[in-house]
Structures are given as structure tokens and as C-alpha cells.
């Protein structure tokens, strides 16, 4: 079987399993890269919000009703790109293990740049160049150009794995190089360690296999992590009410590049629901939920704000997003209907008067 034929068969299997979610996700990143970020200025009402949050905690108010506002998803994506780069730069010197192992597989060149061990995840930086692929000579890009089967092993023992993007979160790292070379992209893969604690893997030789199919062709490498990014976790345990919807925020977890909110709500944030969740920092920057996530078990994933020592806001939104038959976004706006302030780290008194 020729390499092209085999890849086409793997592509069809991948698309059957994934649908178009991941391809549209990366396409939106490509679109966001070409747009100028529209940064919104908001009134300075930090003390007002803090005071309302204080009243909510002291007197049992469920949440803070939001002033109606309109946001735009592509603006958020453009901002998230900057934040991802900023956060990754912060952790590189202390936690990232440089590797730089380049390999070629049937016209695709993949370079494992670095690995970051986290307490609950493994973060891998890969650069792909598909200029050698016959299918890409017209300048197009498709997610099936890239392998999507990850296996992290120690010897013959499989520590964790991801097939067809399961338990895998992907972010584009830098847009500058992509603008210079439209056939190259650097991606960050965040792989769930599936219960294994990252600290227990420090000093152990790990192997990574990134394949087109189970036991198929692809890329491989090995590395021995020397440090583990610790992250933090906060127990919240509060329930809020919004127009008959019950929203329970159980806890929040911080990792190297993400914030995960564990929310129990049957009627908001799922495929087909009228309302969705959004996360905002105290500067008014909005962060969209990572798409195609198993929210019931894995939580709601958001890009981690650059500053995590202040206040976050969980928002309930209604999307007005529309696309044409070719997938081009015609309207990327959303309406903020409700807000829930979340205090992290500092005590309430310090936030109000310190």
C-alpha cells in the first residue's frame, strides 16, 4: 500500500471519529491570526465588583448579574494566542526540557522541541512542516496531515495515551513563524496523565510515539524530565442560580497553560444548549471554552490568564455565531447574560481594602 493511499484511509477514519471539530478549531486559529485584535476598553469597576462579591459571600447572594455586553470569539482567540506565548515563555527556563529531535515521515517533518511535565499532564511542543507533502502543494492545510495518536511509555509500560484526540488539548504556539512559512506550524499538545502524578515521573526516561494509527508510522522520541510544574487547585463548592438553571462550581485547577473549572450543570455548556460558559479575568479579557471537551468528567478548559492571583469571572453567554456553507464565520459575536465572580488566593479583606 502506498504512503498516500494509507494516509487517505487513516484520514477517513480520523474524520469519522473526530467530525470537523478539530479542523474548524485550527481553521479559526488561522483566521484569528490574520485579523487585528480588537481590544475593548471597559469601565474601571473593580471595587464595585469586589464589593458585590463580598456581599454575595457574606449574605448568601447567589451571583452577580452582568451588565449586558457583546463580545467576539475571534478577538478572544487572537488574545489567547498572545497569552499562550506569554505563559509558555514564563515556564520554559524552569520547567521545559529542550529536545530538538527532528524526524521525517512520508514528506512530513516533525520536530519535538521540548517537553514540560505537569502534575496532571504532559505538555509537548511539536513543529510540523508539510511542504514535502504532495497533497499540500496547493498551499492547503488539513488536520489529517498530522498524526493524532499519542502514546507515552516507560519501557514497555504505557503511562497514558490519546487516540483520535481523546484526553488531548491542542494549542497553536506562535503565529509569527506561520505567517513567514504557511506550511509550518508549532503546536502544543497537553496530554492527560490519566491519574499518574507528574512528580512521580521526574528523573524517569519517558518515550513518546506520535503516530497516524495504532502501531502505525509516525514520530518517536525519548526524554527524562528534571522538574514538574506544580499548578494549584482551589475548592469552591458553591451553587448559583440563573433563570432556573442551577450552576455548581466545585473546584478550579491551574496548570501550566490552562485553567480547568469543574462545573456541575445539566442545562448550560453542552452541545445544543442555548447558553454557554466563558471565563474572564479582572482586566475584562474573555476566554472561550476549549472545544470538543468531555465537560462532565474532564471539566471546562480555558486558556489560563496571564495573571492568576486576582479575580476570575465565570460568565453565562448566548452565542450569535453564524457561518456560511463553506465554514467562513459571518458573525462571531456573543452576549454576556450573567456573571459569577471568583476570588482566588488573596483573602476577601485584602481584595477589598489591601
Protein Blocks (a to p, Z undefined) as FASTA:
>chain_A
ZZklmmmmmmmmmmmmnommlmmmmmmmmmmmmpccdddddddfklmmmmmmmmmmmnop
abdcdddddddfklmmmmmmmmmmmmmmmmmmmmmccfkpacdeehiacddfbacddfkb
ccddddddfklpmklmnopacfklpccbdcddehjbcfbdceehiaiacddfblklmmmm
mmbccddddddeehpafklmgoiacdddddfbehiacdddddddfbdcebjaddfkpacd
eehiacddfbdcddfkbccdddddfkgoiahiabdcddddfkopacdddehiafklnopa
ddddfblkbccdddddddfbdcdfkopafblcdcdfbdcdddehiafklmmmZZ
